[in-house]
Amino acid sequence: MKLNELLEHLTVIQLTGDFVANEISGIFHNSTKVTPGSLFVAIKGYKTDGHLYAMDAFSKGAAAIVVEDTNAIPDEIFRRSGKAKIVVSDSRKALALLSGAFYRFPSKKLRLYGITGTKGKTTTSFFVKKILEKAGHKTGLIGTIANMIGETVVPTELTTPESVELNALFARMVEEGCTAAVMEVSSHSLFLNRTYGLDFDGVIFTNLSSEHRDFHETMDDYATAKKILFDNLKSGAPAVFNMDDQYGCFILKDTAGRKVSFGKLAGNYRIENIEYDFSGTSFVIDHYSVKTNIRTALVGEFNAYNAAAAYVLMVEAGYDQKLVIEAIGEMPQVDGRFELIKKGDKKVLIDYAHSPGALEQVLISINSLAGESPVYTVVGCGGNRDRMKRPVMGKIASEMSSVAVITSDNPRDEDPEAIIKEVVAGIQKDNYLVYVNREEAIKRAITESPENSIILVAGKGHEDYQIIKGVKSHFSDREIAEKYLKEI
């Protein structure tokens, strides 16, 4: 695609050099990946500033360079080079718009649904994917566990990739026959304009609780970032939101979408009669006095909310109600989300709960099922992340469990023992144990707990790695749990 065709989609402050004839072979925001004839977009990050590498991109043969800072690279070197310098007010938005244009706006060729919130994004996205597939769509998925094109898994590190990778992935979905896609949309990606310009056909807000406070200074900042998804939604598209959450109405207030609420306390779709055991969850949806029974194999009140959110979005998007209900009932267990492993009377639950709100909700469900069974909770907190939640996580684990086993999560570059001390600082009861080694912590919880115990291993869920002192090694909570369950 020629540069002048791409620039039709930008508001440009200044153009220097040859900006018409250049054929663009690719778009990059990392100068180390620049190839001859490509376009480099300098974006300001939190660890470094892409403007510092503009000259490096130029020397590697970039045909055009997009900057916010006009002084990052001199005009003079473009005037006789056959290359172009493009100055914009916001290079992150420019990257998103250029990426969409370069890949010929693939999100417009898909039925695209987005899900945002603190808890429930992953499970809700899998519910929506299952419904879309039952309706006959080959469906792509972008999320925390993996990116998927149909049943093909594409590994991922970010919940929402950078805009150029995102559009490339959507383009690949279209090429491989997908007609629909669902994606988790993180607050980081919204704030950093990674999803800017995407064409969503419907969105969901699940809930909001304290998380990512290392990135968002206040809860209002966090909510404002989530709100961007709804602010940019096209007119008439279903904007589904959890009416029970205190931020629901705030996030929806400026949307052009069609507001549709759900909740147990209030909403257009009321959730009633939630019942669950270790075999699954059933509940009733009351929509203007018309009652619908729904059953899912997933366990817990929070999964009733997740299933209800998917149900409301898909019904409001025009899918057959019976088909939607059947798909929810057929949904298999999601890896690392209240995932049950058991031997005899001893049960281990693997869950991704890594925030105070998520941990509390999981333990509420476990305690309601436990009866006289002791509850052991193995939990830690990640390094180089929100330190404010650490004592809160310790407090919740201790107060809502028979025994809290405090251990490492992903310490990353931090001292594991220092992180654990901050977690323990929130504990006020004498019912906790500390094992820095996560395998040892899981082992002790399984082998030393009474026969009828329920052991929650929280924080990592589906993840199959651990990062200690910057070194990434294979580690799976599920594999460790299965290993020691076999030994008892």
C-alpha positions as CSV (number, residue, x, y, z in Angstrom):
1,M,0.0,0.0,0.0
2,K,1.3,3.4,-0.9
3,L,2.1,5.9,1.9
4,N,-0.3,8.6,0.5
5,E,-3.2,6.0,0.7
6,L,-2.4,5.3,4.4
7,L,-2.2,9.1,5.2
8,E,-5.7,9.6,4.0
9,H,-6.7,8.1,7.4
10,L,-4.6,10.5,9.5
11,T,-4.7,14.1,10.6
12,V,-1.2,15.2,9.9
13,I,0.5,18.3,11.4
14,Q,3.5,18.3,9.1
15,L,4.9,16.4,6.2
16,T,8.5,16.5,5.1
17,G,10.1,14.6,2.2
18,D,8.5,12.1,-0.3
19,F,5.1,11.1,1.1
20,V,3.4,10.1,-2.1
21,A,5.3,7.4,-4.1
22,N,6.6,5.3,-1.3
23,E,5.3,1.8,-1.1
24,I,5.0,0.7,2.5
25,S,5.9,-3.0,3.2
26,G,5.0,-3.1,6.9
27,I,4.4,-1.1,10.0
28,F,6.6,-1.2,13.1
29,H,6.8,0.5,16.5
30,N,10.0,-1.4,17.5
31,S,13.0,-0.1,15.7
32,T,14.8,-3.5,15.9
33,K,12.2,-5.0,13.6
34,V,12.2,-2.3,11.0
35,T,12.8,-3.6,7.4
36,P,13.6,-1.6,4.2
37,G,10.5,0.1,2.9
38,S,8.5,-0.1,6.1
39,L,6.9,2.6,8.2
40,F,8.2,3.3,11.8
41,V,5.9,4.9,14.3
42,A,7.6,6.3,17.4
43,I,5.5,5.9,20.4
44,K,6.2,7.0,24.0
45,G,6.3,4.0,26.3
46,Y,6.7,3.7,30.1
47,K,10.2,2.1,29.9
48,T,11.5,4.0,26.9
49,D,10.5,6.4,24.2
50,G,10.4,5.3,20.6
51,H,11.5,8.8,19.5
52,L,15.0,7.9,20.7
53,Y,15.2,5.2,18.1
54,A,13.9,7.2,15.1
55,M,17.3,7.6,13.6
56,D,18.0,3.9,14.0
57,A,14.7,3.1,12.1
58,F,15.8,5.6,9.4
59,S,19.2,4.0,9.0
60,K,17.6,0.5,8.7
61,G,15.7,1.7,5.6
62,A,12.3,2.8,6.9
63,A,10.5,4.6,4.1
64,A,8.6,6.8,6.5
65,I,8.7,7.8,10.1
66,V,5.8,9.0,12.2
67,V,6.6,11.1,15.3
68,E,4.9,13.3,17.8
69,D,8.1,15.2,18.6
70,T,9.2,17.0,15.5
71,N,12.7,17.5,16.9
72,A,13.3,13.7,17.3
73,I,14.8,13.5,13.8
74,P,15.9,16.5,11.7
75,D,13.8,17.6,8.6
76,E,17.0,18.0,6.5
77,I,17.7,14.3,6.2
78,F,14.3,13.7,4.6
79,R,14.4,16.3,1.9
80,R,16.7,14.5,-0.4
81,S,16.4,11.0,0.9
82,G,13.3,9.8,-0.8
83,K,11.8,9.2,2.6
84,A,9.0,10.9,4.6
85,K,8.7,12.4,8.1
86,I,5.2,12.6,9.4
87,V,4.3,14.7,12.5
88,V,1.1,13.9,14.3
89,S,-0.4,15.0,17.6
90,D,-0.8,11.4,19.0
91,S,1.5,8.7,17.6
92,R,-0.4,5.9,19.4
93,K,-3.6,6.8,17.7
94,A,-1.7,7.2,14.5
95,L,-0.3,3.7,14.9
96,A,-3.8,2.2,15.4
97,L,-5.3,4.1,12.4
98,L,-2.4,3.3,10.1
99,S,-2.4,-0.4,11.2
100,G,-6.2,-0.7,10.5
101,A,-5.7,0.9,7.0
102,F,-2.7,-1.2,6.2
103,Y,-4.5,-4.4,6.9
104,R,-7.7,-3.1,5.2
105,F,-9.8,-2.7,8.3
106,P,-10.2,-6.4,9.2
107,S,-12.3,-5.6,12.3
108,K,-15.1,-4.4,9.9
109,K,-15.1,-7.8,8.2
110,L,-15.8,-9.6,11.5
111,R,-18.6,-9.6,14.0
112,L,-16.4,-8.3,16.8
113,Y,-17.4,-8.3,20.5
114,G,-15.3,-6.8,23.3
115,I,-15.3,-7.6,27.0
116,T,-13.8,-5.4,29.7
117,G,-13.8,-5.4,33.5
118,T,-11.6,-6.6,36.4
119,K,-13.0,-10.1,36.8
120,G,-14.7,-12.5,34.5
121,K,-13.3,-11.3,31.1
122,T,-11.7,-14.6,30.2
123,T,-14.6,-16.9,31.1
124,T,-17.2,-14.5,29.5
125,S,-15.2,-14.4,26.3
126,F,-15.1,-18.2,26.1
127,F,-18.9,-18.3,26.7
128,V,-19.3,-15.8,23.8
129,K,-16.9,-17.8,21.6
130,K,-18.9,-21.0,22.3
131,I,-22.2,-19.3,21.4
132,L,-20.8,-17.8,18.1
133,E,-19.4,-21.2,17.1
134,K,-22.7,-23.0,17.8
135,A,-24.3,-20.3,15.6
136,G,-22.0,-21.4,12.7
137,H,-19.2,-18.8,12.9
138,K,-15.6,-19.7,12.8
139,T,-14.5,-17.5,15.6
140,G,-11.3,-15.9,16.7
141,L,-10.4,-15.1,20.3
142,I,-8.0,-12.6,21.8
143,G,-7.4,-12.9,25.5
144,T,-5.4,-13.7,28.6
145,I,-5.0,-17.5,28.1
146,A,-4.3,-17.4,24.4
147,N,-5.2,-15.9,21.1
148,M,-7.1,-18.4,18.9
149,I,-8.1,-18.6,15.3
150,G,-10.8,-21.2,15.3
151,E,-9.2,-24.0,17.4
152,T,-5.6,-23.0,16.5
153,V,-3.9,-21.4,19.5
154,V,-1.6,-18.5,18.9
155,P,0.6,-17.8,22.1
156,T,0.1,-14.4,23.7
157,E,1.8,-12.3,26.4
158,L,-0.5,-9.3,26.6
159,T,-4.2,-9.5,27.2
160,T,-4.6,-7.0,24.4
161,P,-1.7,-6.8,21.9
162,E,-0.4,-3.5,20.5
163,S,-2.6,-2.1,17.7
164,V,-0.4,-3.2,14.8
165,E,-0.2,-6.8,16.1
166,L,-3.9,-6.7,16.8
167,N,-4.9,-5.7,13.3
168,A,-2.5,-8.2,11.8
169,L,-4.2,-10.9,13.9
170,F,-7.6,-9.8,12.8
171,A,-6.5,-9.9,9.2
172,R,-5.2,-13.4,9.7
173,M,-8.5,-14.4,11.2
174,V,-10.3,-13.1,8.1
175,E,-7.9,-14.8,5.7
176,E,-8.4,-18.1,7.5
177,G,-12.2,-17.9,7.3
178,C,-13.3,-16.4,10.6
179,T,-16.5,-14.5,10.5
180,A,-16.6,-13.4,14.2
181,A,-14.2,-12.6,17.0
182,V,-14.3,-11.9,20.7
183,M,-11.6,-10.2,22.7
184,E,-10.8,-9.3,26.2
185,V,-10.1,-5.5,26.3
186,S,-7.7,-4.4,29.1
187,S,-7.7,-1.0,30.7
188,H,-4.0,-0.7,29.6
189,S,-4.9,-1.2,26.0
190,L,-7.8,1.3,26.1
191,F,-5.7,4.0,27.8
192,L,-2.8,3.4,25.4
193,N,-5.1,3.4,22.3
194,R,-4.3,-0.1,21.2
195,T,-8.0,-0.7,20.3
196,Y,-8.5,2.7,18.8
197,G,-10.5,2.6,15.6
198,L,-11.7,-1.0,16.0
199,D,-15.3,-1.7,14.9
200,F,-17.0,-3.4,17.8
201,D,-20.5,-4.9,17.2
202,G,-21.2,-5.2,21.0
203,V,-19.4,-4.9,24.3
204,I,-19.7,-6.1,27.9
205,F,-18.6,-4.5,31.2
206,T,-18.4,-7.2,33.9
207,N,-17.3,-5.4,37.1
208,L,-14.6,-3.2,38.6
209,S,-12.5,-3.8,41.7
210,S,-9.1,-2.6,42.8
211,E,-6.4,-3.8,40.3
212,H,-3.5,-2.3,38.3
213,R,-3.0,0.4,40.8
214,D,0.6,0.5,39.8
215,F,-0.7,1.8,36.4
216,H,-3.9,3.7,37.4
217,E,-3.5,6.0,40.3
218,T,-7.1,5.9,41.5
219,M,-10.2,3.8,41.0
220,D,-11.8,6.6,39.0
221,D,-8.8,6.6,36.7
222,Y,-9.2,2.9,36.2
223,A,-12.9,3.3,35.5
224,T,-12.3,6.1,33.1
225,A,-9.9,3.9,31.1
226,K,-12.6,1.1,30.9
227,K,-15.1,3.7,29.8
228,I,-13.2,4.4,26.6
229,L,-14.5,1.1,25.1
230,F,-18.1,2.3,25.5
231,D,-17.4,5.9,24.6
232,N,-16.1,4.7,21.2
233,L,-18.9,2.2,20.6
234,K,-21.0,2.8,17.4
235,S,-24.6,3.9,17.6
236,G,-27.1,1.1,18.3
237,A,-24.6,-1.7,19.2
238,P,-25.5,-3.4,22.4
239,A,-23.6,-2.0,25.4
240,V,-24.1,-4.6,28.1
241,F,-23.2,-3.7,31.7
242,N,-23.4,-5.1,35.2
243,M,-26.0,-2.9,37.0
244,D,-24.9,-4.3,40.4
245,D,-21.5,-2.7,40.0
246,Q,-21.1,0.8,41.4
247,Y,-19.2,1.9,38.3
248,G,-21.6,0.4,35.7
249,C,-23.7,3.6,35.1
250,F,-20.6,5.8,35.0
251,I,-18.9,3.7,32.4
252,L,-22.0,3.7,30.2
253,K,-23.1,7.3,30.6
254,D,-21.6,8.7,27.3
255,T,-22.0,5.7,25.0
256,A,-23.8,5.9,21.7
257,G,-24.5,2.2,22.0
258,R,-27.8,0.7,23.1
259,K,-27.6,0.3,26.9
260,V,-28.7,-3.1,28.3
261,S,-28.2,-3.9,32.0
262,F,-28.1,-7.1,33.9
263,G,-27.7,-8.0,37.6
264,K,-29.0,-9.7,40.6
265,L,-30.1,-6.5,42.3
266,A,-31.3,-4.5,39.3
267,G,-31.2,-4.5,35.5
268,N,-33.2,-5.2,32.3
269,Y,-32.2,-8.8,32.7
270,R,-32.5,-9.9,36.4
271,I,-30.4,-12.8,37.7
272,E,-32.4,-14.9,40.1
273,N,-32.3,-18.2,42.1
274,I,-28.6,-18.9,41.7
275,E,-27.7,-22.4,42.9
276,Y,-24.4,-24.2,42.5
277,D,-22.4,-27.2,43.6
278,F,-19.2,-28.8,42.3
279,S,-21.1,-30.1,39.3
280,G,-22.1,-26.6,38.0
281,T,-24.4,-23.6,38.4
282,S,-28.0,-23.0,37.6
283,F,-29.9,-19.7,37.6
284,V,-32.9,-17.9,36.2
285,I,-32.9,-14.8,33.9
286,D,-36.0,-12.6,34.4
287,H,-36.5,-10.3,31.4
288,Y,-39.6,-8.2,31.9
289,S,-41.3,-11.1,33.8
290,V,-40.3,-13.7,31.2
291,K,-38.2,-16.3,33.0
292,T,-35.5,-18.4,31.4
293,N,-33.6,-21.2,33.1
294,I,-29.9,-21.4,32.4
295,R,-27.4,-24.1,33.5
296,T,-23.6,-24.1,33.1
297,A,-21.0,-26.7,34.2
298,L,-18.9,-23.8,35.6
299,V,-19.2,-23.3,39.3
300,G,-20.0,-20.3,41.5
301,E,-22.1,-17.2,41.6
302,F,-19.5,-15.2,39.7
303,N,-19.9,-17.7,36.8
304,A,-23.7,-17.1,36.9
305,Y,-22.8,-13.4,36.2
306,N,-20.3,-14.4,33.5
307,A,-22.8,-16.7,31.8
308,A,-25.6,-14.0,32.1
309,A,-23.4,-11.4,30.6
310,A,-22.7,-13.6,27.5
311,Y,-26.4,-14.5,27.3
312,V,-27.6,-10.9,27.3
313,L,-25.0,-9.8,24.7
314,M,-25.7,-12.6,22.3
315,V,-29.5,-12.4,22.6
316,E,-29.4,-8.6,22.2
317,A,-27.1,-9.1,19.2
318,G,-29.9,-11.2,17.6
319,Y,-28.9,-14.8,18.2
320,D,-31.5,-17.4,18.9
321,Q,-32.3,-17.7,22.6
322,K,-32.5,-21.5,22.6
323,L,-29.1,-21.7,20.8
324,V,-27.5,-19.4,23.3
325,I,-28.8,-21.4,26.3
326,E,-27.6,-24.7,24.8
327,A,-24.2,-23.2,24.1
328,I,-23.8,-22.0,27.7
329,G,-24.8,-25.5,28.9
330,E,-22.2,-27.1,26.6
331,M,-19.3,-24.8,27.6
332,P,-16.4,-26.8,29.0
333,Q,-14.2,-25.8,32.0
334,V,-11.9,-22.9,31.2
335,D,-8.2,-23.6,32.1
336,G,-7.3,-22.1,35.5
337,R,-10.7,-20.7,36.3
338,F,-12.2,-22.5,39.3
339,E,-10.7,-25.6,37.8
340,L,-11.4,-28.7,39.9
341,I,-8.9,-31.5,40.5
342,K,-9.7,-34.2,43.1
343,K,-8.7,-37.4,44.6
344,G,-11.0,-39.2,47.1
345,D,-12.6,-36.5,49.3
346,K,-9.8,-34.0,48.8
347,K,-10.4,-31.3,46.2
348,V,-7.9,-28.8,44.7
349,L,-9.2,-25.7,42.9
350,I,-6.9,-23.9,40.5
351,D,-7.9,-20.3,40.0
352,Y,-6.4,-17.2,38.4
353,A,-7.6,-14.9,41.2
354,H,-4.8,-12.5,41.6
355,S,-6.7,-9.4,42.9
356,P,-8.4,-8.9,46.2
357,G,-11.9,-8.8,44.6
358,A,-11.3,-12.0,42.6
359,L,-9.9,-13.8,45.6
360,E,-12.8,-12.8,47.8
361,Q,-15.4,-13.9,45.2
362,V,-13.7,-17.3,44.7
363,L,-13.5,-17.9,48.5
364,I,-17.2,-16.9,49.0
365,S,-18.1,-19.7,46.5
366,I,-15.8,-22.2,48.1
367,N,-17.0,-21.5,51.6
368,S,-20.6,-21.9,50.6
369,L,-19.8,-25.3,49.3
370,A,-17.4,-26.4,52.0
371,G,-19.7,-27.3,54.8
372,E,-17.5,-28.8,57.5
373,S,-14.5,-29.2,55.2
374,P,-11.4,-27.1,56.0
375,V,-10.4,-24.6,53.4
376,Y,-6.7,-24.1,52.6
377,T,-5.7,-21.2,50.4
378,V,-2.3,-21.0,48.7
379,V,-1.6,-17.5,47.5
380,G,1.1,-15.0,46.7
381,C,1.5,-11.7,44.9
382,G,3.4,-10.8,41.7
383,G,6.5,-8.7,41.7
384,N,6.9,-5.4,39.9
385,R,3.1,-4.9,40.2
386,D,0.6,-3.2,42.5
387,R,2.1,-3.3,46.1
388,M,-1.1,-1.9,47.6
389,K,-3.0,-5.1,47.2
390,R,-0.5,-7.4,48.9
391,P,-1.6,-6.9,52.6
392,V,-5.2,-7.0,51.4
393,M,-4.7,-10.4,49.7
394,G,-3.1,-11.7,52.9
395,K,-6.0,-10.5,55.0
396,I,-8.7,-12.0,52.7
397,A,-6.8,-15.4,52.5
398,S,-6.5,-15.6,56.3
399,E,-10.0,-14.4,57.2
400,M,-11.8,-16.5,54.6
401,S,-9.8,-19.8,55.0
402,S,-9.0,-22.3,57.7
403,V,-5.4,-22.0,56.8
404,A,-3.6,-19.5,54.5
405,V,-0.4,-20.7,52.9
406,I,1.6,-17.6,51.8
407,T,4.1,-18.2,49.0
408,S,5.6,-16.8,45.8
409,D,3.7,-16.0,42.7
410,N,5.8,-14.4,40.0
411,P,8.4,-12.4,41.9
412,R,9.9,-11.1,38.7
413,D,12.8,-8.8,39.7
414,E,11.7,-8.4,43.3
415,D,12.9,-10.3,46.4
416,P,10.3,-13.1,47.0
417,E,10.7,-12.9,50.8
418,A,10.2,-9.1,50.7
419,I,6.9,-9.6,48.8
420,I,5.7,-12.3,51.2
421,K,6.4,-9.9,54.2
422,E,4.1,-7.3,52.6
423,V,1.4,-10.0,52.1
424,V,1.8,-11.2,55.7
425,A,1.6,-7.7,57.0
426,G,-2.2,-7.7,56.4
427,I,-2.9,-10.9,58.3
428,Q,-4.3,-10.5,61.8
429,K,-5.0,-14.1,62.7
430,D,-2.6,-16.9,63.6
431,N,-3.7,-19.3,60.9
432,Y,-1.1,-18.9,58.2
433,L,2.1,-20.7,57.0
434,V,4.9,-19.3,54.9
435,Y,6.8,-21.3,52.2
436,V,8.8,-19.2,49.8
437,N,9.0,-22.0,47.3
438,R,5.6,-22.3,45.5
439,E,5.9,-26.0,44.9
440,E,6.6,-26.7,48.5
441,A,3.6,-24.5,49.5
442,I,1.3,-26.5,47.2
443,K,2.7,-29.8,48.4
444,R,2.3,-28.9,52.1
445,A,-1.3,-27.7,51.6
446,I,-2.2,-30.9,49.8
447,T,-0.3,-33.5,51.8
448,E,-0.8,-32.0,55.3
449,S,-4.4,-30.9,55.1
450,P,-7.2,-33.2,56.4
451,E,-8.6,-35.8,54.0
452,N,-11.8,-33.8,53.3
453,S,-10.1,-30.5,52.7
454,I,-10.6,-28.0,49.8
455,I,-7.4,-26.4,48.7
456,L,-7.5,-23.3,46.6
457,V,-4.3,-22.5,44.7
458,A,-4.8,-18.9,43.6
459,G,-3.1,-16.4,41.5
460,K,-1.6,-18.1,38.4
461,G,-4.4,-20.2,37.0
462,H,-3.6,-21.2,33.4
463,E,-0.1,-19.8,33.5
464,D,2.6,-22.5,33.0
465,Y,5.6,-20.4,34.1
466,Q,7.2,-18.6,37.0
467,I,9.6,-15.6,36.8
468,I,12.2,-15.4,39.6
469,K,14.9,-12.8,39.5
470,G,14.1,-12.2,35.9
471,V,14.4,-15.9,34.8
472,K,11.4,-17.5,33.3
473,S,11.0,-21.3,34.1
474,H,8.2,-23.8,33.5
475,F,5.8,-24.0,36.4
476,S,2.2,-25.2,36.4
477,D,0.0,-25.1,39.5
478,R,-2.2,-27.8,37.9
479,E,0.8,-30.1,37.3
480,I,2.1,-29.6,40.8
481,A,-1.3,-30.3,42.3
482,E,-1.8,-33.4,40.3
483,K,1.6,-34.6,41.3
484,Y,1.0,-34.4,45.0
485,L,-2.6,-35.6,44.9
486,K,-1.2,-38.8,43.4
487,E,1.2,-39.2,46.3
488,I,-1.4,-39.0,49.1
